[in-house]
Amino acid sequence: MGLNFLNLDQETRRYMVDELEYDLENGTVYFSSRLNPTGKERYVETLRTSLLNGDDVSLAKEIRNGYLNVTEQRRTKNGYTTARVPITAADTLAEGEFNRYYIRALCRRAIKESKYKIVVYRAKEASDPRPASEAKIGESFEPNHLLKDLRENIGVDTGLGLPPGPNSGLSAKLVDTSQETTA
């Protein structure tokens, strides 16, 4: 089961593809070390197709279709060992990257239509949510700073902590500030 993206419409998708183009122009597309040569060759077009017409689940399905290495090197206290790539690797990569482009697109929308703010919500139920993730729910972010952070910190970790690591189940939504009342 994938993330529930509350603002995933055609306008958001256009911005998502624009952000992919931005990354291609700047050489900042994230290529997981778990992608094999075929995966690295096909990943960008597969990602683009998912951004236009799919979601994190459809992206993961394609990645599972021969894009990942079978094994990987892992560091241990005594050096390195070879281990099988986790069965969830496609889901983790797809969820993380689709979500990052989605949040970047929301930032672009919020910047353009200055009536929105970006607010964190739980987009996927978790049986045992991390306290750090739970603490982020309801937090709002300034769109310009969040967009800059996501563009500069490719991969998993960001300076502002959104998304808060792999498999957090958190995403962001647009909240119309013109509908808010002041007390």
Disulfide bonds with the S-S distance in Angstrom:
none
